[in-house]
């Protein structure tokens, strides 16, 4: 995704979530997941992009993503 958006970085990470109805619930879930928490806490990441999308007809209804990066 980052590459498709034109982001050039030496390090990229992504956290995704689905179904949570608030950003707080998403972050709380990421904090207790070792891989997601590692992305959140990594001192190597300097850039962040985040978004959510809603589709009431989909299985989860709401989807969240956070992209982490460090430019070259």
Buried (B, 14 or more C-beta within 10 A) or exposed (E): EBEEEEBEBEBBBBBEBBBBEEEEEBBEBBEEEEEBBEBBEEEEBEBEBEEBEEEEEEEEEBBBBBBBBBEE
